[in-house]
Each structure stands twice: as structure tokens, then as C-alpha cells.
Amino acid sequence: MIDAALTWQQACQALASDDYDAAYQILEAAYHEAPRPVRARLSLYLVSLSSLYGESGSEDMRRGLTEARTLDPSLRTDPLYLALSAELDARTRGPDAQPPREEARHALDALPRYHAACALNLSGQPEQALTVAPPAPELPAHLRWRLRSVQADAEEQLGHSEDAVALYGEAAHLAQGVNKAVMWQEQSALMLQQGRLEEAAAALEQARPLYRRPLPEEDTLHLASWHYLQAQVEMHKDDLDAALQSIQEAARLEAAQGDPSYGVALVWGQILTSRGQAEEALTLFEQALERAEEEERPYVLHELGVALLDLDRPVDAREKLEAVLGASEYPFAAEVLADVAECDYRLGRLQEAQYEAEQALAQGATVPASLVLGSVAMDYYHLDEALEHYQRVTREAAPGSRDWVTGHQMAADVMAQQGFPDPAAAYAHAQQALEHTEASDDWFGTLQDHLGKAGALMSAGRGRTLN
């Protein structure tokens, strides 16, 4: 006599070792020998197994649910059937899906509650998903790390990034093989968003050895994601040659699967922009725009606008940036407004540029807005005002960044035009800028001159006799 619960336990033992084929064989062998009511229950377990494949398992889920209720119509009110049906509906219709019924959300068994939590999270109800989720130890081993992943995603949707990072770490601890690598990568991606570069790099370092050689085809896109994240770490560390190699490898792996992504093209373009190859970057950003979903388009248009500004094409840049300003959900609207102000400044629209930059500054885009305001003040020969803006840039920009260097260059230059009223401050600005300015740069000689004059004034001041 076939026992459905015992068969499920045996399948779960195989799944604990990521042996999906063995799990299917166990369930299907029992299915063919079991009486009709037991086959109906086994159909639900097969649906649970199919759900692990995400979108690609949806059709198998649909067939299995139909089979289960055909074999045993009473299952229509069963908590597991209801939870799996809700999960399938959420995969298909997203936020328009019907939420799981109470019988699924409050089932005594952890398995229906796990699938109910998945359904709620997929349909954009993360808070409810966290409430419904069962304790991880009550679930089979193969679902414990998946539960932590669902909970991490829910916390991320709620804006609780620190909680999400911790949950992805737990998921990585509980998972095996490439699944462990994927969880480290999810954690790394969140850390990158938070600017935690060293920790993001450490997570990626733990993930990389988990990819087997030769690489199974089904793991190719996961490894592509690893290279995509590694490229971002290297780009933020200003290791642009390594970043370029990493993103090119990500693109190669995606192309091998016939699945080129928006994200890889976007980051490749960003790396090229950072390398001063704005013209080449435009091609990558155009590719990213073609692949982007509607909500992703503002990110690409912003990058396109910045690249066009780098190429001194303010009219074209403004067109792209204006399209981003119409996207109400875009989180970097203040920075876009500052870039629009830069466009107007270059087009000679000083009043418009000043107004837009002041708005951008008020909205938090401190560095780019201050640079525009400094340029406008210089054009009006308001040197004290210009110096205030440039010194704000030196305080707020990341040390060593292009904006930070520009702030120091301009602050030293303004002080020189003022006649070095504070030679020590002028010397400091010139010295900081010189350390990050190539000898071939036009600024190099100018800064050396400022440094020499400020230094001479400081020496003269120290040598005076007080009356």
C-alpha cells in the first residue's frame, strides 16, 4: 500500500541533496502504483516540486492541479491545493492574483503556509507573506533556504535592506551547491546597493568556488550574474580593466544561452563611460534600452543623458533626461534635475540652469547641483559664492572621485583669482587636486602655479616680524 506522506518524505530526502531527478522518480513511481485518492495527494506533491522551477514550472503546476482535483474533487478545499493554486495565480497575474484563502494561510502543516507565503510575496504583499511564513525548521530541508530567500525578498520590498542582507546570508548557509552561490550573490547585490564594497566582494568570493567545472548548462546564467556583480565591485573600486573583463565574460555567458540582459549592457556602458569611452558606451546603453522593462528605462535614459553630456551634446542629453523627469518612481530625480541644469548651463541658459540646480540642491543632489551653481557663479564673477559651492563639493564628494578633484581644482582657481586671501586653504586645495591630476592634463601646470604662489605667501607670512 502506497503512503503519500511517507513517499513525500522520501522525495524530500532526495531534494535535500538537490537530486531533483530522484525525487521525481520516487513520486512518479508511487503515483503509478497508488489508488486514486493517494494519486491525487501525490499530484499535489509533484506540483510543489514543479513550483521550485519558477516560471518554467508553471505549466506543470497547472496540469498537476487539474489532475489532483479530477482524481479527488474534495481536494478543492485542501490547504495545500489552495496554497499551490494561489502561488500559480500569483506567478501568472502578479498583483492581480487572488490571495490565498484562510485555510491555506493558517494551515497546521507548514508546507501549505510556505506556498501561501510564496503566493503573497509574488503578488506584491510582502508584509502578509512574512506573517504567514512558517518557522523554517518545520519545513523539509530543501525549502528552508528557499523560505529565507522569500523572506529576504519580502524584507527588501519593504525597504528593510539590513534584514534582507541577513536573511540572504542565512539562506546561503542552508543551501547547497549553486543555490548557495546564488544566495551569496543576492546578498552581494544588496550590499552593493548599500555601498558595502568589501562585504559584497567577500560574498562573491565565497560564491565563486561553488560553480563546477565543466559548468552545467543550467548554471550558466547564474555564473553570468556572478561576473556581472564582480564587474560592479571592480568598477566601484576603480579597477576598470578588471571590470571590463568581468562584464565581457558576463555578456559572453548570456550570449551562449541566447539571453542577453539589460543589466549587463547597462553596466558595460557605465564601465566604458568611466574609462572615458562615452562614444562606445552609447551603443551599450542603446542595447540596454532595447532590453529594458518599462520600469528599467529611466535608469538607461539617465545613463544615456550623462554619456551625451560627456560628449558635449547637451541638446540630445536634455531630451533623454527630460524623459526621465516624467518617471515619478525614479529614485534619482534630483540628480537628473542637476544634469538638466548642466545641459542648460552649456546651452547658455544661465537663469534656467541656476533655478534647476537650486531645486536639485534642495532635493539632495548636493554634488552635481553645487558644480553647476559654481559654474554659474563664476560666469557672473561672483567669486565668493562660487568658492562656497566648490568647497561644498570637496566636502560632500567621494574622495578621489572626478567631482571631488574638480571641486578642489576650482576652489584653488577661485582663490587664485581672489588674490589668495587664505593661502593655506588655497595651497591645500591645489595640493589635493594635484595628487589626482595627470601631468598631461591642462590643469596640472595651473595647479602647480597656484601651489607655488600660495606656498610663497605662506612663507612670507611666517617670516614677518610682529610689532
C-alpha positions in Angstrom: 0.0 0.0 0.0 1.4 3.4 -1.1 1.5 6.0 1.7 1.6 9.6 0.3 3.2 11.2 3.3 5.9 8.6 3.5 6.6 8.9 -0.2 6.8 12.7 0.2 9.4 12.2 2.9 11.5 10.0 0.7 11.3 12.6 -2.1 12.3 15.3 0.3 15.4 13.3 1.3 16.4 13.3 -2.4 15.7 17.0 -2.7 17.8 17.8 0.4 20.7 16.7 -1.8 19.4 18.6 -4.8 18.6 15.4 -6.6 15.5 16.5 -8.5 15.5 13.5 -10.8 15.4 11.1 -8.0 12.6 13.0 -6.3 10.5 12.9 -9.4 11.2 9.2 -9.9 10.1 8.5 -6.3 6.9 10.4 -6.6 6.0 9.2 -10.1 6.7 5.5 -9.3 4.4 5.7 -6.3 1.8 7.6 -8.4 1.5 4.8 -10.9 1.0 2.2 -8.2 -1.3 4.1 -5.8 -5.1 4.0 -5.7 -7.0 7.1 -6.9 -7.2 9.2 -3.7 -3.5 8.7 -3.0 -2.6 9.6 -6.5 -4.5 12.9 -6.0 -2.3 13.7 -3.0 0.8 12.7 -4.8 -0.2 15.0 -7.6 -0.1 17.9 -5.2 3.4 17.0 -4.0 4.5 16.9 -7.7 3.0 20.4 -8.1 5.1 21.5 -5.1 8.1 20.1 -6.7 7.3 21.8 -10.0 7.0 25.1 -8.2 10.7 25.0 -7.5 11.4 25.7 -11.1 9.7 29.2 -11.0 8.1 30.4 -14.2 9.3 27.4 -16.2 7.4 25.1 -13.9 4.1 26.9 -14.2 2.6 24.7 -16.9 3.4 21.6 -14.9 1.8 23.1 -11.9 -1.3 23.9 -13.8 -1.6 20.3 -15.1 -0.9 18.8 -11.7 -3.6 20.8 -10.0 -6.1 19.9 -12.7 -5.1 16.2 -12.2 -5.4 16.4 -8.5 -8.9 17.9 -8.4 -10.0 15.5 -11.1 -8.8 12.5 -9.2 -10.3 13.8 -5.9 -12.7 16.8 -6.1 -12.7 17.1 -2.3 -9.1 18.5 -2.6 -10.5 21.8 -3.9 -10.8 22.8 -0.2 -7.5 21.2 0.9 -5.0 23.8 2.3 -2.1 22.6 0.1 -4.2 22.7 -3.0 -5.4 26.2 -2.2 -1.9 27.4 -1.4 -0.4 25.9 -4.6 -3.3 27.4 -6.7 -2.7 30.8 -5.2 1.0 30.6 -5.9 0.3 29.6 -9.5 -2.2 32.5 -9.8 0.4 34.9 -8.4 3.1 33.7 -10.9 0.6 34.3 -13.7 -1.2 37.5 -12.7 1.1 39.2 -10.1 -0.7 41.9 -8.1 -4.0 41.0 -9.7 -3.9 37.5 -8.3 -6.4 36.4 -5.6 -4.7 36.0 -2.2 -4.6 32.5 -0.6 -7.6 31.6 1.3 -7.6 31.4 5.1 -7.4 27.6 5.1 -4.0 27.9 3.4 -2.7 30.8 5.4 -3.4 29.2 8.7 -2.9 25.6 7.9 -1.4 23.4 10.7 1.0 21.9 8.2 4.0 24.1 7.3 4.0 23.2 3.6 0.8 25.0 2.6 1.8 28.0 4.6 5.2 28.1 2.8 3.4 28.1 -0.6 0.9 30.7 0.7 3.8 32.9 1.7 5.3 32.5 -1.8 1.9 33.5 -3.3 1.6 36.6 -1.2 5.2 37.7 -1.9 4.8 37.1 -5.6 1.6 39.2 -5.7 3.3 42.2 -4.0 2.1 41.6 -0.4 5.4 41.2 1.4 4.1 42.1 4.8 1.4 39.4 4.7 4.0 37.0 3.3 6.2 37.5 6.4 3.2 37.0 8.7 2.1 33.7 7.1 5.5 32.1 6.7 6.1 29.1 8.9 9.1 28.5 11.1 11.9 27.2 8.9 12.6 24.0 11.0 9.1 22.8 10.3 9.8 22.6 6.6 11.7 20.0 4.6 15.4 20.8 4.2 15.1 21.8 0.6 12.5 24.5 1.4 14.3 26.1 4.4 16.8 28.1 2.4 14.0 29.0 -0.1 11.9 30.3 2.8 14.7 32.5 3.9 15.1 33.7 0.3 11.4 34.5 0.1 11.6 36.4 3.4 14.6 38.3 2.3 12.9 39.4 -0.9 9.8 40.4 1.2 12.0 42.5 3.5 13.7 44.1 0.5 10.4 45.1 -0.9 9.5 46.7 2.4 12.8 48.6 2.3 14.3 46.7 5.2 17.7 46.1 3.5 19.7 45.1 6.6 17.1 42.4 7.4 17.2 41.2 3.8 21.0 41.0 3.8 21.0 38.9 7.0 18.3 36.6 5.6 20.2 36.0 2.3 23.2 35.1 4.5 21.0 32.5 6.3 19.7 31.2 3.0 23.3 30.8 1.8 24.2 28.9 5.0 21.2 26.5 4.5 21.5 26.0 0.7 23.9 23.7 -1.2 25.9 23.9 -4.3 25.0 26.5 -6.9 21.9 27.5 -4.8 24.3 28.6 -2.1 26.3 30.6 -4.6 23.1 32.3 -5.9 22.1 33.3 -2.3 25.6 34.8 -1.7 25.2 36.7 -5.0 21.8 38.0 -3.9 23.4 39.2 -0.7 26.2 40.8 -2.6 23.8 42.7 -4.9 22.1 44.2 -1.8 25.5 45.1 -0.2 26.5 46.8 -3.5 23.4 49.0 -3.3 24.4 50.0 0.2 27.9 50.8 -0.8 29.4 48.0 1.2 32.0 47.1 -1.4 34.3 44.9 0.7 31.5 42.9 2.1 30.0 42.5 -1.3 33.3 41.3 -2.7 33.7 38.8 0.2 30.2 37.3 -0.5 31.2 36.9 -4.2 34.4 35.3 -3.2 32.5 32.7 -1.3 30.2 32.1 -4.2 32.8 31.6 -7.0 34.2 28.2 -6.0 30.7 26.6 -5.9 30.5 26.6 -9.7 31.6 23.2 -11.0 33.8 22.6 -14.0 32.8 21.8 -16.6 29.9 24.2 -16.0 26.4 22.6 -16.3 24.4 24.5 -18.8 21.6 25.2 -16.3 24.2 27.1 -14.1 25.5 29.3 -17.0 23.2 32.3 -16.3 23.9 32.2 -12.6 27.7 32.4 -13.3 26.9 35.3 -15.7 25.3 37.0 -12.8 28.4 36.4 -10.7 30.6 38.1 -13.3 28.0 41.0 -13.6 28.2 41.6 -9.9 32.0 41.2 -9.8 32.3 43.8 -12.6 30.3 46.3 -10.4 32.6 45.7 -7.4 35.6 46.3 -9.6 34.1 49.4 -11.2 33.4 50.9 -7.8 37.0 50.2 -6.8 38.1 52.0 -9.9 39.7 48.8 -11.3 38.3 49.5 -14.7 40.4 47.0 -16.7 39.3 44.1 -14.5 35.7 45.4 -14.5 35.7 45.4 -18.3 36.9 41.8 -18.5 34.3 40.7 -16.0 31.4 42.3 -17.7 32.5 41.0 -21.1 32.6 37.5 -19.6 29.1 38.0 -18.3 27.9 39.1 -21.7 29.6 36.0 -23.3 27.9 33.6 -21.0 24.5 35.3 -21.5 25.0 35.2 -25.3 25.8 31.4 -25.1 22.3 31.0 -23.6 20.7 33.3 -26.0 19.5 35.5 -23.1 21.3 38.9 -23.2 20.2 41.1 -20.3 19.5 44.8 -19.8 21.7 44.9 -16.7 24.9 43.6 -18.3 24.6 46.1 -21.2 23.9 48.9 -18.7 27.0 48.1 -16.5 29.2 47.6 -19.6 28.2 51.1 -20.7 28.9 52.5 -17.3 32.4 51.0 -17.3 33.1 52.4 -20.7 31.9 55.8 -19.5 34.2 55.6 -16.5 37.1 54.8 -18.9 36.3 57.9 -20.9 34.9 55.9 -23.8 31.5 57.7 -23.9 31.0 57.2 -27.7 31.3 53.4 -27.3 29.1 53.5 -24.2 26.2 54.9 -26.2 25.9 51.7 -28.2 25.7 49.6 -25.0 23.1 52.0 -23.5 21.0 51.7 -26.6 21.2 47.9 -26.3 20.2 48.2 -22.6 17.2 50.4 -23.6 16.0 47.8 -26.1 16.1 45.1 -23.5 14.7 47.1 -20.6 11.3 46.7 -19.0 9.2 49.8 -18.6 10.4 50.4 -15.0 14.0 50.0 -16.0 14.0 52.5 -18.9 14.6 55.6 -16.7 17.9 54.2 -15.5 19.1 53.7 -19.0 17.9 57.1 -20.2 19.7 58.7 -17.3 23.0 57.0 -18.3 22.4 58.0 -21.9 21.9 61.6 -20.9 25.2 61.6 -18.8 27.1 60.0 -21.7 25.8 62.5 -24.2 26.8 65.3 -21.8 30.3 63.8 -21.7 30.3 64.1 -25.5 29.2 67.7 -25.2 25.9 67.1 -26.8 23.7 69.0 -24.4 20.6 69.2 -26.7 20.5 65.4 -27.1 21.3 64.8 -23.5 18.5 67.1 -22.3 16.0 65.2 -24.4 16.9 61.9 -22.7 17.0 63.5 -19.3 13.6 65.2 -19.7 12.1 61.8 -20.4 13.4 60.6 -17.0 11.9 63.5 -15.1 8.5 62.2 -16.2 9.1 58.9 -14.3 7.6 59.6 -10.9 9.1 56.4 -9.3 12.7 57.1 -10.4 14.7 57.4 -7.2 17.4 59.7 -8.6 15.2 62.5 -9.9 17.3 65.2 -8.0 20.4 64.0 -9.8 18.6 64.1 -13.2 17.5 67.7 -12.5 21.1 68.6 -11.7 22.1 67.1 -15.1 19.4 69.0 -16.9 20.8 72.2 -15.2 24.2 71.2 -16.6 22.7 70.9 -20.1 21.1 74.4 -19.8 24.3 75.8 -18.5 26.2 74.5 -21.5 23.5 76.0 -23.7 24.0 79.4 -22.2 20.7 79.4 -20.3 22.2 80.6 -17.0 19.0 81.6 -15.3 17.3 78.3 -16.1 20.4 76.4 -15.0 20.7 78.2 -11.7 17.0 77.6 -10.9 17.2 73.9 -11.8 20.4 73.5 -9.8 19.0 75.2 -6.8 16.0 72.8 -6.9 18.3 69.8 -7.3 20.4 71.0 -4.3 17.2 71.3 -2.2 16.2 67.8 -3.2 19.6 66.3 -2.1 21.7 66.2 -5.3 24.4 68.1 -3.5 27.5 67.5 -5.6 26.2 67.8 -9.2 24.0 70.7 -8.3 26.8 72.6 -6.5 29.1 72.1 -9.5 26.5 73.8 -11.8 25.9 76.6 -9.3 29.6 77.1 -9.0 29.9 77.4 -12.8 27.0 79.9 -13.0 28.5 82.0 -10.2 31.9 82.0 -12.0 30.2 83.3 -15.2 28.6 86.1 -13.2 32.0 86.7 -11.5 30.5 86.1 -8.0 33.7 84.6 -6.7 32.8 84.2 -3.0 29.6 82.4 -4.0 31.4 80.2 -6.4 34.0 79.3 -3.8 31.2 78.3 -1.3 29.7 75.9 -3.9 33.1 74.3 -4.8 34.1 73.9 -1.2 30.8 72.1 -0.6 31.7 69.7 -3.4 35.1 68.9 -1.8 33.3 68.1 1.5 30.5 66.0 0.0 32.0 64.2 -3.0 33.8 60.9 -2.6 37.5 61.5 -2.0 39.4 60.9 -5.2 36.3 61.0 -7.4 36.2 63.1 -10.5 33.8 65.6 -8.9 36.0 65.8 -5.8 39.0 66.6 -7.9 37.1 69.2 -9.9 35.9 70.8 -6.6 39.5 71.2 -5.4 40.7 72.4 -8.8 38.1 75.1 -9.0 38.4 76.1 -5.3 42.1 76.7 -5.8 41.5 78.6 -9.0 38.8 80.8 -7.5 41.2 81.6 -4.5 43.9 82.5 -7.0 41.5 84.9 -8.8 40.7 86.4 -5.4 44.4 87.1 -4.8 44.9 84.2 -2.3 43.1 85.7 0.8 43.7 82.4 2.6 46.9 81.0 1.1 46.9 77.9 3.4 43.5 76.9 2.2 44.4 77.6 -1.5 47.6 75.5 -1.0 45.6 72.6 0.4 43.1 72.7 -2.4 45.8 72.8 -5.1 47.8 70.0 -3.4 44.7 67.7 -3.1 43.9 68.3 -6.7 47.4 67.8 -8.0 47.6 64.3 -6.3 44.8 63.2 -8.6 45.7 65.2 -11.8 47.8 63.6 -14.6 50.8 65.6 -15.7 49.4 65.6 -19.3 46.2 67.4 -18.0 46.0 71.2 -18.7 45.1 71.7 -15.1 48.5 70.3 -13.9 50.5 73.4 -14.7 47.9 75.7 -13.4 47.7 73.9 -10.1 51.5 73.9 -9.8 51.4 77.6 -10.3 48.7 78.1 -7.7 50.6 75.8 -5.3 53.8 77.8 -5.7 52.2 81.2 -5.2 50.2 80.1 -2.2 53.3 78.5 -0.7 55.3 81.7 -1.2 52.7 83.7 0.5 52.6 81.3 3.4 56.4 81.5 3.8 56.3 85.3 3.6 53.7 85.4 6.3 55.7 83.2 8.6 58.8 85.4 8.1 57.1 88.7 9.2 58.2 90.4 12.4 55.3 91.4 14.7 55.3 95.0 16.1 
